Amino acid sequence: MASVTFDNATRMYPGGTRAAVDKLNLEVADGEFLVLVGPSGCGKSTSLRMLAGLEEVNDGRILIGDRDVTDIPPKDRDIAMVFQNYALYPHMTVAENMGFALKIAGVSKDERAARVLEAAKLLDLEDYLTRKPKALSGGQRQRVAMGRAIVRQPQVFLMDEPLSNLDAKLRVQTRTQIASLQRRLGVTTVYVTHDQTEALTMGDRIAVLKDGLLQQVGTPRDLYERPENVFVAGFIGSPAMNLLQVGLADGGVQFGQSVVPVERETIAQTTASTATIGVRPEDIRVTEDPNAGLAVTVDLVEELGADGYLYGHADINGVRTDLVARVDGRIHPYAGETVRLEVLPNHLHVFDVESGLRLSKPVTL
Amino acid sequence: MTASTVLDPNTRPNLPPEKPRTLDRVREKLSSKTATIAALLIAILWTLPTLGLLVSSFRTPDAVATSGWWTAFTDGGLTLDNYEAIFDPTRVYVNIGEGLLNSLAITIPGAILPLGLALLAAYAFAWIPFRGRNWIFIGIFALQIVPIQMVMVPLLRLFSSGEIFGTVVVRPLGGDSGFASIWLAHTILALPLTIFLLHNFIASLPNDLFEAARIDGAGHGQIFLRIVLPLAMPAIASIAIFQFLWVWNDLLIALVFSSSDQNPITVMLTNMVGTQGQNTFLLSAAAFISIIIPLLVFLGLQRYFVRGLLAGATKG
């Protein structure tokens, strides 16, 4: 077990003008489950591969525990990796696949068999040990890939979108299995995904990347309740947070006909006359008061059983703006209607209109 | 059927869907009724001369000289005399049995040596990044243009006096080098194409496997032995058969590089015919003796042969 430290780690691809990973500073505590999340091309996989030793580090350092591994080959880093398409050795049986690293390391045959069996029990793979990967289902292959990592008892697990080749139902199942397995084994884990739901449900902490730059690191709750900038606000949460450009008013921001109160210090931080506000769909409600809130034309209501999501558009200072609000799954407005929406007080995120950085204090948790 | 059966478990989810679909369509078209009939016709047409030779090998010299082989079906008069003659040293002055042994002694190392070297080279070109890799590879590929006939004299000089372009670089092999010069000649001439074919196959193995192996602690040697060799088996087998048949059937290199006690069967056959062609009628029988071994090799490894050919075509 060990911690992982990225110290100004930078990766420039040859011929590239921009760093794929730009001065990444990140600390993963011993036994922690850290999720790297971001849109494609944000550098999350590159960061993971730098940690694995598969990608060169052009600048900065990477440490596992207290050991500087920046220039150490992958095999000496004491890590195990689960690949997106599993990368099982097609000509070996499940047991051979799982025991391959031990065989290379010169572990005796008996101990190898014992450790493989132990991992297989953990993953419910005992019946498949003599099979070749091509005779397994996608979920089983995924578990073999996990098993191959577990058998090694490494200091750090690296997982590169291990669930993206599974179907939706299996993905949800496996998600919880991996998370609980990691907690049971207590091995430091760095997990890469582009799916923010996976990130929120699995990680102890989440690091959001964009264009090679670290945007924010924090617990899932932190990121959800206190996004540091507009990008994180829009990326975390599904459906995404509403980001609206509105005018500043005395003591608050203008939301249609209402003024949503905002602390004076928040407004004082910007010199612009407008601000970007972020409101989560669940923090918006329909009001009957004809003199309050924002008039929104309903385009569509998605019924998801208990809840519904209202998709509509409004005119804010002459700009057509799309909005999503959570409504009751049974009693809700219908497409074509115009409703008035208001924001629950204290659930507003205010961002600088220029820099996109957060201005408001955290929402009271 | 193809090498993708070998690689499938990992690559299937990532394979672009068009590729197998095109392959399926081609396969479907090639197995239609007309295509089958056409293939059958071509096969018969191509086999007919061989059948003619087989029949001729059982006929008397007079019959061969005066009538077509197909008349044997109506006139009869088949005899084993030709086969007896070629194994009788008093009648043909060559020892066919020794020729077969020499052929084996030339062909087995002549196939294994280039294959082993080419495998190592192909792995290095495909998976070990080094400066100038692509240029060297292109250079090796380009060597295929050089015709064998042009290489003969320089190779002889290299073997006999250790010279390249008039400069002595190695100790010459000398007169009693045995089979070594033939093995080396075959190896040198086979390497460019063999490296090229194997490189294409090995380079198409999924990158993830190599990364997984590296993380699992394997170095280049172990990756080569435990991952690449087993996965490249279809390609290795098919190229091995190609090379085996090529060396077995070779006459030119054997004529130039072998001394009389190392003559393979091909050289013996030409000698057997005699300077005046007096034994020409024995040629068909002797030829059938000489193709027995390649035929056995082909039938034994045919499974890999077909698979390997397809594998090369679709690049796994």
Interface residues (C-beta under 8 A of the other chain):
Chain A: A52 G53 L54 P73 P74 K75 I79 A80 M81 F83 Q84 N85 Y86 A87 L88 Y89 P90 H91 F100 A101 I104 A105 K132 P133 K134 L136 G138 R141 R148 R152 N165
Chain B: T5 V6 L7 D8 P9 N10 T11 P13 N14 P206 D208 L209 E211 A212 A213 R214 I215 D216 G217 A218 G219 Q222 R226 I227 P230 L231
